[in-house]
Amino acid sequence: MIPSRAPERRTLRMALVAATLAAGPLSAQATPQPARGPGSLPPRPAVTGVHFSARHDFRVDTIAFFDHPWSIAWLPSGDMLVTERPGRLRIVREGKLLQEPVAGVPKVYRDRGQGGLMEVVPHPDFATNHLLYLSYARPTPNDTTASNAIVRGRLEGDRLVDVQEILVANGAHQRNNQFAGKMLFDASGYLYLAVGDRQFPPQLMEKHPAQDLTNDFGTIVRLHDDGRIPADNPFVGRTDVPHEIWSWGHRNAQGFTMNPATGELWETEHGPRGGDELNLVLPARNYGWPLVSYGVDYDGKSFTGEIHRDGMESPRWVWIPSIAASGLAFYTGERFPWWKGSLFSGGLEGQVLVRMTIEGHEVRTTESLLIGEVGRIRDVRQGPDGLLYLAIDPQGNAATPVVRLVPVAGDVLPPPR
């Protein structure tokens, strides 16, 4: 029997997006577009002016423009790393985007669908070992499909060397959407990767791969930094379940963060049409996709009449209609004191930055920022300078920026004590 826990009974608040976002059906899927070189991409105009929120006034500064920016990270030197989904890793050094991408990045699957180069994560001890981790869609030998994979390599100058593959998820399939690909380290040095369900039809229900524990589709996996399986992973000892699996029943995780106060893993994942979720990720738990969902299929038809089932985890927040919830970050800095402790989620289709206050494991309040102002928000990060950084995803193939939110004078409230 698969281990599970009956979820706590709670009131699930339904997050309603502003009416300006609901002019048409919102989908959690981006339209696939062919990749181009960054030199051929006309940039999206930079955002100017002061923006207002309930707590802070801020401006939006543009750092640089990229070709499908996906993930942001920083090195101890202050260098900013940005992945471009067509397969490039870029460096911003002293405020300037270096002309040449980092060499040594593996070939990615990006011809069709939603594959490509996804997350970049420095090792927690990068200052001494110079290790970088990349999650990507690893092409099959005939380049017709791909599996989720992780490589690590040492960054020497502007080149990755000694690149090693430490995980290839056991699932390559002709369905080339919904790879997920989010990745992070926890405070103990364990590495987590979200593996997407690859958009198998939800009508498969119990036969859906996200409910099949013989494969990695629709799971979150947990590894040592070298790819070994931790001895305390929940399915170690089972012969019928891959030992890397930490949780299952996920659809397409696009936001991943640790609560620095508690060490708990939080995740956002796309629903189909409606039903984007914010989840607290716990080991050996089934998150229910597609057996339970607040969304409907893309044709508007319901595929399940259930939003809760005993033995399955319920989301901590749901967006209806979908905003295509994406990058996720707890804010711990000092530059926006009233935002300290807030959880921020980007929205791709919703083109919104959502600020949430969390008490325990419950969302208490939400605030929608930058609605339609900067475009599709792919990634959300707190920088080492205490500012919030956003990677903006293109609607088509125009170059889009990484931007940062900077406080401006005029806050009407004194800092909290």
N, C-alpha and C positions, 0 to 999 in steps of 0.2 A: 504493500500500500504506500502511496506517495505521502511523505510527511506534509502536514498542512496545519493551519491554525484557523479557527473560526475568527473572523475579523471582529474587532470591537464595534459595538453599535454606536453609531454617531450620526449626527445630522450633517448631510453632505450639502454644502452650499453650492449653488449653481451660479457660475460666473457668467454674467451676461455682458457681451461686448457692446460698446457704444453703438448707437444707431448708425453712425457714419461708417461703421465697419460692416453693416448688415445689408448693404444695398443689393447684394447678390449672394448666391450660395458660396460659402467659404470651404475650400478643399484643403486638406493637409498635404496635397501633392503639388510639387512644382512641375511645370511643363518641361520635359527634357529638352535641352538645347545643345547643339554641337559646340565643343570648346574651340576657342581661338587663342592665338598668342596675345599677350597683354598689350603689345604695341598697336594692335588693330582695333582696340576697344575704345569707343568714345566714352569719356567719364560721365557719370551721373553728377549733376551740379551739387556743389557743396552746400551745406545747410548753414544759414546765418541767422543772427538775431538771438534774443533772450527767450527762453522757455520757462514756463511757470508750473509749479506743482504745489501741493498743499503744504509742503514743508520747506522746499528750497527752490530758488531761481537758479537757472544754469544756462550755459551756452553749449553748443556742440562744435567741437574743433575737429577738423579732418586731419588724420595722420598721413595717409597715403592711399592711393587707389590700387586695386588688385583685380585679378581675374578669378571670379567666384571664390572670395575668401571664405574659409570654413571654420578655422580654429585659431585662437590667439594664445600665446604663452610667452613667458619672459625667462631670460637667463640671469644668473647672478651679476653679470657684467652690465645689465640694463638693456641689452639687446632684446628687441621684440621679435618673436617668431610668428609667422602667419602661413598657414597652409592654403594653397590654391587647389581647388578640387581637380582641375585637369592634371595635376601631378607635380606641382612645384612647391618647394619650401622656401619662403622668402625671409629676409632679415631686414629689420628697420634698426639702423644704428645711429645713435645721436640725432634722432628725428628724421633721418633720411633713409628712403628705401634703396637698398643696394641693387645695382642694375642686374647682377647675375644671381640666379637662384642657387641654393645649396646643391652641390653635386652629390651623387651617391644615393639619391632617393630611388626606391624601386619603381619599376614600371607598374602603372595602375590600370585598372579596367575603367574606361570612361567613354567608350564609344557610344553607348546608349544608356538610358535609364539614369539611375542616381548613384552610380559608383564613384570611384575616384579616390583621391587622397583626402583623408578626413582629419583625424585628430593628431596634434603634436603635443607631447608631454615630456618635459625634462625629468630625469630620474631625481628622486628626493636628494641624493648626494651628488648632483651634477657638478658641483664645485670641485669635487675630487675625481669623479670618474668620467665626466663629460658625456654621459649616455643620454641619448634622445630616443623616444619611442614614437612610432608612427602607426596609426591604424589606417587601413586602406582596403579597397576592393582588389583582391589578388586575382589576376586573370588566370583562367585555365590555359593549358598549352595551346589550344586552338583559338584562344581569345574570343570565345563565344559567350562566356559567362564568368562568374567570379565567386570567390569565397571571402568572407571577412578574415583579415589577417593582421598580425602585429609584427613589426620588425623593430629592432633596436640597433643603434650604431653609435660610435663615438664621433663627436663633432670636433674635427681638427681644422682650425681656421674656418673656412666656409665650405667644408666638405665632410660628408659622413663616410667613415671608414669602419671596417670590421662589422659590416651590417649582417645581422643574424635574424632569421625568422624564428620567433619564439611561440607563435600560435597560428595555426590555420584552422578556423572553425570548420567542423565537419558538416558542411552544407554548401555545395555549389549547385546552382539551379538556373535554368533558363530564365526564370523570373528575375529581372534585373533592377527592381525598385526596392526601396525600404531596406537599406543595409544597416541603418542606425549608425554604429561606428564610434559613439562617444566612449571616452576612455579617461581614467584618472587613477592616481595613487591615493590610498588612505594614509592616515597618520602612522600606521604600523608598517608601511611599505608594501602593502598588497596592491596589485594592479587589477583593475576592473575594466571590462569591455562589454558594451551593449551590442548584441547581434540582432539584426532586424528579422522580421518574419517574411521578408521578400514578397509581400503582397499576395500571398496565397489567398484564394477566395474565402471570406469569412463563413460562407455557407457550408464549408467542410465541417464546421463545429468541432465535435470531439476528435475528428480525424485531421484537424488542422495541425500543421507542423509545430505551431507554438504550444500545442497541448501534447506533443509527442516528445517524451524525454529521452528518446534514443538519438536525437540530433540537437544541434545548437541553435536552430531557428527560434527567434522570439525569446531569447534568454539574455541574462547577464551572467558573465563568467568571471571567475576570480583566480588569480595566478600569483606566484612569486615573481619577482622582477626578472628572473631568467626563464620564465615560462613553465617552471615546475608547478605541480598541483599542491596547494597547501593541504596538510594532513587533516585539518579541521574543516575542510569544505564539506557541505552537507551530504553529498552523495558518494564520498569516498567509502569504499567497501562494497558498493553496489556493482554488480556486473552488467546491469542493463541500462545504466545512465552514465553519460560522460562525466568524469569526475570534476571537470572545470566548472560545471553549472552551479551557480549561486541561487538564481531565481528564474522563473519561467512564466509563460503566459503573457509576454509583452508583445507589443505590435511594432513600434518604430520609435525607439528612444532618441530624442534630439536634444535633450538637456540632461546634464549630469553634474552633481556637485556634492561635496561633503559639508555638513554643518560643522563648522570649526568648533562650536561650543559643545557638541555632543558626539562628534565622530560618525554621525549617521549619514547614510547615502540617500539622496533625493534624486528624483528623475522626472522629467517630463517626456510624454510620448504622444505622438499623433493619434487621434482617433481617425475614423474614416471621414464621414460628413457629420461633424459634431462629435463631442465626446473626447476632446483632448484631455489628458490626465496629468495630474501632479501626484506622484507616488513616493511613499517612504519605502525604500527597498530593503527587505529583510531576507535572511537566508531561508532556503527551502520553502518559499512561499510561491503560490500560484496566483498571478495577477489577472487571470481570467479570460484574456483575449483568445478567441472571439466569443466565448460562451456567455460573457456578460459585457455589456458596453452601453454607454449613454449615446452612442452614435448610430447612424443608419448608413447603409451602403451608398455609393456614389449616385445610384439611380433613385435615391430617396426611399427605397424599400427597406423595411426592417428585416434583419437577419436573426435577431434574438429578441425575445420579449423580456429579457432579464437584465437588471442592473446590479443585482447582488445574488450571490450564491454562497451558501455555507461552505467553509473551507477555502474560500478565495479572498484575496485581499481587495478591499475597496479603495478607490483613489481618495486622496486628501482634498482634492479640488478637481472640478470638471469645468471645461469651457464649452458653452453652447451659445452660439455657433462656434465652430473651430476658429482659433487664431493661428493654428499650426505652431503650437508652443515649441520653443527651440531652446537656445542657450540658457543656462541657469547658473546663478551665483548668489551666495550669501554675501552681503556687504558688511565688512568689518572695519572699514577705514575711518579716518578722522575728518576728511574733507567735507563730507555730508553728514554731520553729527546726528541729525534727526532720522537719517536712513539707516543708522547702525543697527545691525541685526535683521534688517529686511532681506527678503528673498526676492530676487529679480529674475523674471523670465522674459525672453524675447518672443516675438510672434512674427512668423514669416508671412503667411497670408493676411493676418490681421494688421501687420505693419505697426506694431505697438510694443512698448516696453511696459510690463506689468510689475508693479511693486506690491509685495505681499508682506503682511506682518504675521508672524507665526507665534502661537502660544502652545507649548508642548508639541503636539503633532498636528495641530489644527490651524487652518488659515482663518484669521480673524478679520482682517480688512484687506482690500485691494485698491490700488490706484493705477489708472492707465495713463501712461506718459507717451509723448511723441507720436500720437496717433496720426499715421499717414505722413509724418514729417521727414523721416530719414529713409523710409523704404522697409524692405523685408529684413528683419533683424535675425541673423543666423546665430551669432555667438555673443555671449555676455560674460565679461570678465572684470574683476577688480585688479587694477594694475598695482605695481609696487609703490606708485606715487599716491595711492588712495583714491584714484579716480576710476570711474566706470568706463569701460571700453566696449564697443559694439562692432561686430563684423556685419556688414550689410551685404545681403545676397541680391544678385541681379534678377530682374524680371525676365530678361533675355540674355544678351551677351555684353551689355555695356559694363565697363569697368565700374566697380563700386568700392566705397572706402571702408577702412577701419576708422571709426570716430571715437572721441572720448567726451564725456560729460564733465564740464568744469563749472564749479560754483561761481556765481557772480554776486556782487554786493546787492543788498536789497531784501535779504531774508527778513521777514517781519517778526520772527520768533527767536528768542535767545537760544543758544545751544542747550540741550538737555544736560542735567547734572547727574 
